[in-house]
């Protein structure tokens, strides 16, 4: 391909495009245990896990056009399955983590089967109802979930094998788990990216834009929606499993409906029209949260205000805003 | 189980039910006409409670000014509803429901913190108005007069609402808007004003119920979120937008909660959520609602 034939402005775009941004971000994040403080590493890990959670929601929200108000249920099921297996039964992480994904997938399949039969607001209501059921079970089933006491002190996975990896042997268990989380999330995001860009993902977008027409050309709309629902739930379950270990415990608060709203705000803050929007939103929200809570206790007020600005002034989110500015700037230069 | 015990359990459920009906009817009304789930309805209720407390402090700290304070609280929340609808909500009609849901959620966050800022995080309480203090004996059980008052006010509001909806011009407009708002608009009715009016009335009802709860519950931050979840279950069971559905939904919710505690202690919460999920699966538009 000869780029020399293209106009200068377009070529600049291509140069920016040829930089493997995802790899750069991954490598920068991988240096965190060595260059950043323990507190910054803590924030980075929170961002990485929230990024996966938000991207999984966006598979429903942005790609398929399903407004799930109970996505936290799947995050919670993943966290509890992994936490219970590891703490109560002493199952190693290498088995508990896939089991958390599997358990969440089964639950998403059952609940999703009922949810996708409903349209629009009723879909949102039923997802909310399921998440409240999960919450009520987690909050009350003392013998298994620890009830309102939760499951504190989930053990870290056994990462002694990292002793034998040059460069990693000096790291503490917290930093080792951070690296493991980063790799697992990166693989998950790569899979989700493939899913969204695949013919299957294109079909989901078609269903979002016009479900009647999709059904008319012979697509089984509900089956596609259910598949998206299960995939989104499974990856939310993975995020939850990592989060339970990261935060050293699983508590019923993780499944509160306000958490569903929070991850939705992350997704929209970043921009639900873009695959990399939700991770940007997760980073922005986690960073803002810690910056603002050090000044004032009124974080919800700030969050509500951010949400108002987003809804009325910046519906495309941060990434949408940047892309808009970029195209405007390029258009002006080209003219 | 002794009949008097069952009766007192039943009355407890009924008090919860009629009280929830006051709150949920406003939520259901806004959904029926505007097709919006207003999460901020619980915040309006909470502000009603705080404003009533404030009114009682200003008017008569001994509690005699309760009724004036109640009216003040309901009117104050109604005015807030008007501001919210005219300034913000108006521009969200016709946009995706996601944006409308998130807007009302933003209000929940902002109003919750505003209440904390203005009234602190401690518990506040209002004493029962003297005329309704005390209790009476019914079937060998002790019933607080204030609970009986709440139980009476529920059907009174229901009857008034039925009269307005079925016997007045405004009610006809509201029913028409529920069925086909484009057609109503095309026929020359002022749908914009009708929407503002509905929203304000719904906020007024929320403020009123918030004020009326103050003698039996202490006012605390977080009461907004607690109540919206319950009101939401009630309208889902009865049917979003259905007036009688909300009434019966409240009764079912109150009694399931009240007797559920006897049958599976600790799992009554679970039973109401499960009931809600089953109804959404079998009849998404609720027991008394109509499909959209």
HADDOCK unambig.tbl for C-alpha pairs under 7 A between the chains (distance, minus, plus):
assign (segid A and resid 67 and name CA) (segid B and resid 98 and name CA) 6.60 0.50 0.50
assign (segid A and resid 114 and name CA) (segid B and resid 281 and name CA) 6.23 0.50 0.50
assign (segid A and resid 122 and name CA) (segid B and resid 284 and name CA) 6.56 0.50 0.50
assign (segid A and resid 126 and name CA) (segid B and resid 277 and name CA) 6.25 0.50 0.50
assign (segid A and resid 126 and name CA) (segid B and resid 280 and name CA) 6.32 0.50 0.50
assign (segid A and resid 129 and name CA) (segid B and resid 273 and name CA) 6.27 0.50 0.50
assign (segid A and resid 129 and name CA) (segid B and resid 276 and name CA) 6.82 0.50 0.50
assign (segid A and resid 129 and name CA) (segid B and resid 277 and name CA) 5.72 0.50 0.50
assign (segid A and resid 130 and name CA) (segid B and resid 277 and name CA) 6.78 0.50 0.50
assign (segid A and resid 132 and name CA) (segid B and resid 273 and name CA) 6.58 0.50 0.50
assign (segid A and resid 133 and name CA) (segid B and resid 270 and name CA) 6.00 0.50 0.50
assign (segid A and resid 133 and name CA) (segid B and resid 273 and name CA) 5.66 0.50 0.50
assign (segid A and resid 133 and name CA) (segid B and resid 274 and name CA) 6.51 0.50 0.50
assign (segid A and resid 136 and name CA) (segid B and resid 269 and name CA) 6.38 0.50 0.50
assign (segid A and resid 136 and name CA) (segid B and resid 270 and name CA) 5.39 0.50 0.50
assign (segid A and resid 137 and name CA) (segid B and resid 270 and name CA) 6.78 0.50 0.50
assign (segid A and resid 140 and name CA) (segid B and resid 266 and name CA) 6.42 0.50 0.50
assign (segid A and resid 140 and name CA) (segid B and resid 267 and name CA) 6.95 0.50 0.50
assign (segid A and resid 298 and name CA) (segid B and resid 113 and name CA) 6.23 0.50 0.50
assign (segid A and resid 300 and name CA) (segid B and resid 109 and name CA) 5.17 0.50 0.50
assign (segid A and resid 300 and name CA) (segid B and resid 110 and name CA) 6.58 0.50 0.50
assign (segid A and resid 300 and name CA) (segid B and resid 113 and name CA) 6.58 0.50 0.50
assign (segid A and resid 301 and name CA) (segid B and resid 109 and name CA) 5.60 0.50 0.50
assign (segid A and resid 301 and name CA) (segid B and resid 110 and name CA) 4.46 0.50 0.50
assign (segid A and resid 301 and name CA) (segid B and resid 113 and name CA) 5.60 0.50 0.50
assign (segid A and resid 304 and name CA) (segid B and resid 106 and name CA) 4.24 0.50 0.50
assign (segid A and resid 304 and name CA) (segid B and resid 107 and name CA) 6.65 0.50 0.50
assign (segid A and resid 304 and name CA) (segid B and resid 109 and name CA) 5.25 0.50 0.50
assign (segid A and resid 304 and name CA) (segid B and resid 110 and name CA) 5.41 0.50 0.50
assign (segid A and resid 305 and name CA) (segid B and resid 106 and name CA) 6.98 0.50 0.50
assign (segid A and resid 307 and name CA) (segid B and resid 106 and name CA) 6.03 0.50 0.50
assign (segid A and resid 308 and name CA) (segid B and resid 103 and name CA) 6.65 0.50 0.50
assign (segid A and resid 308 and name CA) (segid B and resid 106 and name CA) 6.52 0.50 0.50
assign (segid A and resid 311 and name CA) (segid B and resid 99 and name CA) 6.58 0.50 0.50
